[in-house]
């Protein structure tokens, strides 16, 4: 078993899942992969299970009964990682918006830190193929988060991360209930509030070529209110 686990939540990712798994396993560092599939109607889980015949000791899947959301998928993945004693736990999208080649850079960066964030907004704006409206929404969501919560990161909503296991063990995962943008904000803020060392490293984010985005207005609204909840929880010692 590797000491590093890459968690990939999926919903209707049959066009991407095989390629992303092959790309990760082609790296010169051993990574295990846990796919968490929300009952994809396109057969994503079947593709993963077929690949498990070739990668039985490195590829795993958790199948859920429906589309339950990104945040709850990661929480299940984090609990799996803690149970199986992985030292480094990654969040990563299935659609190649996160470059698998960056995984080794995360491992190098985490040597002296507890949480590494892949940032689209240091060293300039590093986003390709997004419409301007979505880019501005993402950028100013991070600015808004910094202002309200004091979280000192440039990209609070990004979903390409590497945690040390002790960070996840210190957070009460049963009380993390957010999804989408707000889930990313909540996890990073709780790590920061507990005094863990956080570092951002630059990545290039490339919008998906295959499949459809899961972004929605509900996800945006949740993020707007979550930052105030986090601020109040910190003020009253509820984190």
N, C-alpha and C positions, 0 to 999 in steps of 0.2 A: 504493500500500500504506500502511496505517495504521502508526503506531509502537506500537500497542497490540493485543495478541492475547488474546482470551478463550478459554480451553481448557475445553471441556465434555465430560467423559466420559459415555458413555451405555450403558445396557443396559436394554432394554425401556422406552423413554421416548417411545413414539409419541404418547401423550396430551399430552405437554408440549413436545416439541422444536420444533415449528413456532412455537408461541406465544412461547417464550423467545427464539428467534432474531429474530422480528419485533420483540419488545420491545427487544432490544439495538440493533438497527439503527434503531429510532425515536429513540434518544438524539441529543442535539445534538453529540456528539463521535463521530468515526469510530472504530469498533472493528472489527477483523477477528475472525472466529470460526473456531476449529478444533474440530470435533466428532471425538471418538475413540470409535468404536462397537465394542463387543465382540461382534460377530455377533449382534445382537439378533434374536430369532426373530419379533418383532412388526412388523418392517419399518421400524424407526426410521431406518436408514441410507438406505432408499429415499426417505423423506420429505426428508431432508437433500439428497440428490442431485437431487431434483426442484427444490428451492429454489435450488440452485446455478445453475440456468439464469437466475434473476433476479438473483442476487448473486454472479456468477462471480468477481469480483475481491476479494470480501470474505469469502466463506464457503468453508471447506475441510473435508475429511473424511479421516480415516485409519480404515480398516476392518481389524479384527483377526480372527483365525481362531476365537476363542472367548472365554469369560468369563475374562479373565486378571487382573482386579483393578484397583482404583482407582489404586494407587500406580504400577504399571507403565504405566498409561494416561497419567498425568501425566508420567512420565519421558519417554515418547515425545513428548508434547506439548512439554515443555521443550526437548528436543533439536531439534525442529522450529523452535521460536521462536528458539533460538540460531543455527541454520543460516540462518534468514531475517532475522536482525538486528532483531528486534523489541526496542524499548527497555523496554516494560512488559508483563509477562506475568501474566495473571489465572488463578486457579483459581475455578471456579464450578459449582454444581450445575444440573442441567437442570430441576428440579422446582418452581422458584419459591420454594424455601425461602430462597434468596438473591435479594434484590430487585435487579433490573437497574438501577433508578434510583440505587443506591449506587455504581455504577461511576465516575461522575464525581467523587464524594466521595473515592474511593480515589486517583484521579489528582491531585486537589488535595493530598491528604495526603502523597503520596510525593515531593513537591517537595523536602523536606528529609530524606527517609529512604530506606532501601534496600528495606525490606519492610514492607508494611502488612497488618495482620491485622484482619479484621472480627470484632469481639468481641461475644459474647452476654452477657458477664458483667462489663462495666463500666457504670457508671451504673445499677446494679441488674441483675436477671435479665431478659433481653430475648428470651424464647422463648415462642412461642404454639403451643398445641394439642399439645404433647408430653405423654405420660403421665408422672406424677410419677417413676416408676422410671427412665425414660430420662433425664429431666432431672437427677436426682440422680447417675446414673452419669456423665453428661457433665461436670457441675460438679466432682464430686470426682475425676474423672480429671485435670482440670487442676490441682487442688490437689495431688494425688499427684505429678504431673509437676514442679511447682514445688519440692516438698520434696526429691525425689530428685535432680533435675538442676540445680536452681538457676535454671532458665529463668524470667526475670522477666516473664511474661505471664499474664494472667488467663484467657485462653481458648486453651489449647495444642492443642485437638483440632478447632478450627473449620476449615472448608474453603473459606472465602471470603477470598482473598488476592490481593495484587499484589506481584510481584517486579520489581526492576530486573534487566536481563539479566546484569549483572556478578555478581549473587548466584548465579545458576544456573551461570554459567561457573566460579565459584570452588568449587562443590561437585562432587565426583566422582559424577556421576549414575549411573555404572555400578555403584556400590557402595551405592546406595539400593534396598533390596529389600522394604521394608515396605509394608503396605496399610492402608486405613481410618484409624482414629484414630492408629495408630502412625506412618503415613506423614506425617501433618500434624505430629506432634510432632518427628519426625526432621528434616524439612526446616527447621522453624523453629529447632530447637536447633543444627543445623549452621551456619545463617546467623548465629546469636548467637555461637557459639564462634569464628567467623572475624571477629568484630568489626563486623559490619554493623549499621546503625542500624535498629531495629525500633520501629514505633509501632502501637498498637491504636486502632481507631476503633469507636464503638458501632454495631451494626447490630441490627435486629429479625429474628430467625429465625422463620420460619413453617413448621410441618411441612407436608409435601407433602399436597395435596388429591387428586391423581391419581397412580396408580401405586403401587408397593410399595417400602418401605424395603429397602436392601441390608444393614442391620445384622445382625451375627451374633455368637454367642459366641466364635467363632474370632478375630474382629476385636478383641474386648475382651481376650482372653487375650494376643494379640500386643502390644497396647499396654502391658499390665502388665509384660511382660518387656522391652520395648524401652527403657523409661526407664533400666533398670539397665545395659543394653548401652551406651547413650549415655554414661552417667556413667563407665563403665569405659574406653570409648574415649577420652573426654576426658582422663582421668587418665593414660593411657598414650600420649597423643599420636597416636591412630589415626584421628582424624576427618578 
